[in-house]
Amino acid sequence: MAPSRSKHANQTCVIPGGFTVLSLQFSTDIVAQHKICVKEHRVRAEKTTQRPLDRTLFVLNIPPYCSEGVIKELFSQFGPVQSVELREKPGSFEHSGPKLAKYFTPAQKQRFRVGYIVFQKAISITAVKSHPHDVPLVVSTEQRPVWTGLQKWIHQYKQSFAQPDKLQEAVDTFMQDYDTRKEQEAERQKEEAEEQLEDEEGWVKVTRGKSGTKTRPHSEVSNQKALQKESRKRKRKELMNFYTWQHRNTQKERKLWFQSFDHNRSTMCGEISILSFLFSHSGFTANFVHITQSLCILKRVILSFRHR
């Protein structure tokens, strides 16, 4: 005998992987339903304040017609929602920078996405996981209608025309925020440069920071100085004749140098002996030929000494 339908009513549906299946219905007059899978987000490697481990709900298979605002309104029945993040695929939290106006936001692709819903209270996660499978969540209601089909296209066409005054206001706001961020970044880099002052001997000047604030352990200035210091140490500690072939080449060069030195020394000794003989036998009454030969030999001796 088949079990009665009432026996399985108001029960949750949990599938392998720890996901709870919820039914999603676009409107009350549409019978077709869509299934989404929810699970408590618990990733130890991701410890950020944007996704608290005890208050973040991970949602799979979110249809394209559900925006962040629609998801926030849809899950507000389980408790106050702090933030909603929709992505194309699961991943760690990434800072997207300053929020741009709708005039500068690129069009999003129409596809199924995943979401991270952060509630203000941890009890809301339990309420979502305990929601019965046969009670669908209605997306479009009279209080919060969701445009689809021809009405959606007409609404998007009307919104595509930007009013000049609002566009100028958005541009001015963006430029003011940009200038403010640039000034803050320049001030931060200046403070880091002053905190990481290093004298000639390598000592770093440590300044007392504000109470309750943590300074960055590394900066561009400190990293550059560290690289320069390592380069100087590497040059001072350069190893000579470290490899066998270097030692062998050095020995060959020293042997050739000694051989050349012995040859030059013997040559100079012979030339000096000849010069002494000529001077001893010529005297002051020597003829012009002997004196010329002596001067030439003396010149060769001087040049040989200069080249050495």
RAURQUI-V33202 format. One record per residue. RES is the residue in one letter. SS is DSSP state (helix for helix, strand for strand, loop for the rest). PHI is phi in degrees with one decimal (999 if undefined). PSI is psi in degrees with one decimal (999 if undefined). Layout:
RES_SS_PHI_PSI + RES_SS_PHI_PSI
This chain:
M_loop_999_129.7 + A_loop_-72.0_143.3 + P_loop_-66.3_146.7 + S_loop_-69.1_153.5 + R_helix_-66.3_-34.2 + S_helix_-68.3_-22.5 + K_helix_-68.4_-34.4 + H_helix_-98.0_6.0 + A_loop_-74.9_153.3 + N_loop_56.9_36.9 + Q_loop_-116.9_150.8 + T_loop_-84.0_155.2 + C_strand_-117.2_111.9 + V_strand_-112.1_126.8 + I_strand_-106.3_166.0 + P_loop_-56.5_140.1 + G_loop_104.3_-5.1 + G_loop_82.4_12.9 + F_strand_-87.6_141.0 + T_strand_-102.2_127.1 + V_strand_-88.4_128.2 + L_strand_-118.6_146.5 + S_strand_-91.4_137.3 + L_strand_-122.8_125.4 + Q_strand_-122.0_130.8 + F_loop_-66.0_-47.6 + S_loop_-149.4_169.1 + T_loop_-71.1_-24.0 + D_loop_-90.3_3.1 + I_loop_-112.0_124.8 + V_loop_-79.4_-32.2 + A_loop_-60.9_141.8 + Q_strand_-123.8_157.0 + H_strand_-122.8_146.6 + K_strand_-107.2_133.4 + I_strand_-123.4_152.4 + C_strand_-115.9_130.5 + V_strand_-122.3_151.8 + K_strand_-158.5_146.7 + E_strand_-68.3_128.7 + H_loop_-80.7_112.0 + R_loop_-136.1_98.1 + V_loop_-125.4_113.1 + R_loop_-67.0_-31.9 + A_loop_-68.9_-19.8 + E_loop_-107.0_100.1 + K_loop_-116.0_80.8 + T_loop_-123.4_154.7 + T_loop_-75.0_-17.7 + Q_loop_-73.3_-25.3 + R_loop_-130.7_79.2 + P_loop_-61.6_140.5 + L_loop_-66.9_-28.4 + D_loop_-98.9_-1.5 + R_loop_-132.0_12.3 + T_strand_-110.1_132.2 + L_strand_-111.7_128.8 + F_strand_-97.8_127.5 + V_strand_-122.6_133.9 + L_strand_-113.1_153.2 + N_strand_67.3_44.3 + I_strand_-79.7_125.2 + P_loop_-69.1_159.7 + P_loop_-64.0_-27.8 + Y_loop_-79.1_0.6 + C_loop_-101.0_109.3 + S_loop_-88.1_179.6 + E_helix_-62.9_-38.9 + G_helix_-65.1_-40.0 + V_helix_-65.3_-43.3 + I_helix_-63.6_-39.2 + K_helix_-64.4_-44.5 + E_helix_-67.7_-34.2 + L_helix_-68.9_-39.4 + F_helix_-95.0_2.6 + S_helix_-69.6_-16.7 + Q_helix_-69.4_-16.1 + F_helix_-95.1_-7.4 + G_loop_148.1_165.5 + P_loop_-61.3_131.1 + V_strand_-97.4_128.3 + Q_strand_-83.5_-46.3 + S_strand_-157.5_158.4 + V_strand_-133.2_132.7 + E_strand_-129.0_119.8 + L_strand_-107.9_135.7 + R_strand_-138.4_162.2 + E_loop_-74.1_-31.6 + K_loop_-150.2_157.4 + P_loop_-63.7_152.1 + G_loop_176.4_172.5 + S_loop_-70.7_161.9 + F_loop_-70.1_135.9 + E_loop_-126.4_132.7 + H_loop_-72.7_117.8 + S_loop_-85.5_1.2 + G_loop_82.8_-165.0 + P_loop_-66.8_144.8 + K_loop_-74.2_125.2 + L_loop_-87.3_157.7 + A_loop_-71.9_165.9 + K_loop_-66.0_-20.6 + Y_loop_-73.1_-24.3 + F_loop_-111.4_4.0 + T_loop_-86.5_126.0 + P_loop_-67.7_151.2 + A_loop_-66.9_136.4 + Q_loop_-86.9_146.8 + K_loop_-74.8_141.2 + Q_loop_-83.3_100.7 + R_loop_-154.2_166.1 + F_loop_-72.4_141.3 + R_strand_-133.1_173.7 + V_strand_-111.2_158.2 + G_strand_-139.6_154.8 + Y_strand_-123.9_112.9 + I_strand_-106.9_122.7 + V_strand_-106.3_118.2 + F_strand_-92.5_160.5 + Q_loop_-78.9_-22.5 + K_loop_-129.3_145.4 + A_loop_-70.8_-23.4 + I_helix_-67.0_-21.0 + S_helix_-66.5_-31.9 + I_helix_-62.7_-43.1 + T_helix_-64.4_-37.5 + A_helix_-65.5_-38.9 + V_helix_-66.5_-44.5 + K_helix_-69.0_-20.7 + S_loop_-93.8_2.1 + H_loop_-69.5_133.7 + P_loop_-62.8_146.1 + H_loop_-71.6_-31.4 + D_loop_-86.4_2.1 + V_loop_-105.8_102.8 + P_loop_-75.8_154.9 + L_strand_-92.2_121.5 + V_strand_-88.3_127.1 + V_loop_-82.3_-55.8 + S_loop_-103.0_121.3 + T_loop_-127.5_177.5 + E_loop_-66.9_-32.4 + Q_loop_-75.1_-35.3 + R_loop_-132.6_79.4 + P_loop_-71.7_144.6 + V_loop_-116.1_122.5 + W_loop_-76.6_137.4 + T_loop_-141.7_162.6 + G_helix_63.1_-136.8 + L_helix_-65.0_-37.9 + Q_helix_-63.3_-37.6 + K_helix_-65.9_-42.3 + W_helix_-66.7_-38.8 + I_helix_-64.5_-41.5 + H_helix_-64.9_-42.0 + Q_helix_-65.6_-35.8 + Y_helix_-66.0_-40.9 + K_helix_-67.4_-36.6 + Q_helix_-74.9_-13.9 + S_loop_-73.3_-18.3 + F_loop_-87.2_120.7 + A_loop_-94.1_133.7 + Q_loop_-77.8_133.8 + P_helix_-58.0_-41.2 + D_helix_-67.3_-40.7 + K_helix_-70.9_-35.3 + L_helix_-65.1_-42.7 + Q_helix_-64.0_-38.4 + E_helix_-63.6_-40.8 + A_helix_-66.0_-38.8 + V_helix_-65.8_-44.6 + D_helix_-62.3_-41.5 + T_helix_-63.8_-41.4 + F_helix_-64.0_-43.5 + M_helix_-67.7_-36.8 + Q_helix_-64.3_-42.9 + D_helix_-64.3_-37.7 + Y_helix_-65.5_-45.3 + D_helix_-63.1_-39.6 + T_helix_-63.5_-43.2 + R_helix_-64.8_-37.6 + K_helix_-65.2_-43.0 + E_helix_-64.3_-41.9 + Q_helix_-64.5_-39.2 + E_helix_-66.7_-41.4 + A_helix_-64.8_-40.5 + E_helix_-65.7_-38.9 + R_helix_-65.9_-43.1 + Q_helix_-64.9_-36.3 + K_helix_-65.4_-42.7 + E_helix_-64.3_-40.4 + E_helix_-65.1_-38.6 + A_helix_-64.8_-37.7 + E_helix_-70.9_-34.8 + E_helix_-73.5_-26.1 + Q_loop_-104.6_32.8 + L_loop_-67.4_134.5 + E_strand_-127.4_131.1 + D_loop_-84.5_-175.2 + E_loop_-66.8_-29.8 + E_loop_-84.2_-1.8 + G_loop_97.0_3.8 + W_loop_-79.7_138.7 + V_strand_-102.0_130.5 + K_loop_-78.9_121.0 + V_loop_-102.9_119.6 + T_loop_-105.2_151.8 + R_loop_-80.7_124.1 + G_loop_-86.8_178.5 + K_loop_-72.1_149.6 + S_loop_-69.0_135.7 + G_loop_86.5_-1.1 + T_loop_-112.9_147.0 + K_loop_-111.7_130.2 + T_loop_-87.3_152.8 + R_loop_-71.4_134.3 + P_loop_-69.9_-23.6 + H_loop_-132.8_151.2 + S_loop_-144.7_171.5 + E_helix_-65.1_-38.3 + V_helix_-66.5_-46.2 + S_helix_-66.1_-38.1 + N_helix_-64.9_-40.7 + Q_helix_-64.5_-42.1 + K_helix_-66.2_-36.8 + A_helix_-64.9_-39.5 + L_helix_-65.3_-40.8 + Q_helix_-63.3_-40.3 + K_helix_-64.7_-41.9 + E_helix_-64.0_-37.2 + S_helix_-64.6_-40.8 + R_helix_-65.7_-41.2 + K_helix_-64.1_-38.5 + R_helix_-64.6_-37.7 + K_helix_-69.8_-38.3 + R_helix_-69.9_-34.0 + K_loop_-100.8_26.3 + E_loop_-65.7_127.1 + L_loop_-84.9_130.6 + M_loop_-99.7_140.7 + N_loop_54.8_40.7 + F_loop_-73.3_-41.0 + Y_loop_-91.9_160.2 + T_helix_-65.0_-40.2 + W_helix_-68.0_-30.6 + Q_helix_-66.7_-42.5 + H_helix_-65.2_-38.9 + R_helix_-65.4_-43.5 + N_helix_-64.5_-37.8 + T_helix_-64.4_-40.0 + Q_helix_-64.5_-40.0 + K_helix_-63.2_-43.0 + E_helix_-63.5_-40.6 + R_helix_-66.2_-37.9 + K_helix_-65.2_-44.4 + L_helix_-63.9_-37.3 + W_helix_-66.1_-41.1 + F_helix_-66.1_-39.1 + Q_helix_-63.8_-43.1 + S_helix_-64.7_-37.2 + F_helix_-65.4_-41.6 + D_helix_-64.5_-41.1 + H_helix_-64.3_-45.4 + N_helix_-65.9_-35.7 + R_helix_-66.6_-42.0 + S_helix_-66.1_-37.8 + T_helix_-64.6_-44.6 + M_helix_-64.7_-38.0 + C_helix_-64.2_-40.7 + G_helix_-64.7_-42.6 + E_helix_-66.0_-39.1 + I_helix_-66.8_-36.3 + S_helix_-64.9_-42.7 + I_helix_-63.3_-42.5 + L_helix_-63.4_-40.1 + S_helix_-65.8_-38.8 + F_helix_-64.0_-42.9 + L_helix_-65.7_-41.5 + F_helix_-67.6_-34.9 + S_helix_-71.9_-28.6 + H_helix_-98.5_-14.6 + S_helix_-89.8_-46.6 + G_loop_65.4_-161.8 + F_loop_-80.7_-16.9 + T_loop_-96.8_13.9 + A_loop_-66.5_154.5 + N_loop_-76.2_174.5 + F_helix_-68.0_-32.0 + V_helix_-67.1_-43.7 + H_helix_-64.2_-39.5 + I_helix_-66.1_-39.6 + T_helix_-64.4_-43.6 + Q_helix_-61.3_-40.7 + S_helix_-63.5_-41.7 + L_helix_-65.1_-39.4 + C_helix_-64.0_-43.6 + I_helix_-63.6_-40.2 + L_helix_-63.2_-38.4 + K_helix_-64.2_-41.6 + R_helix_-63.6_-39.9 + V_helix_-63.3_-42.7 + I_helix_-64.7_-43.3 + L_helix_-64.7_-38.7 + S_helix_-63.6_-37.4 + F_helix_-66.9_-37.5 + R_helix_-64.9_-41.5 + H_helix_-68.6_-24.0 + R_loop_-83.5_999
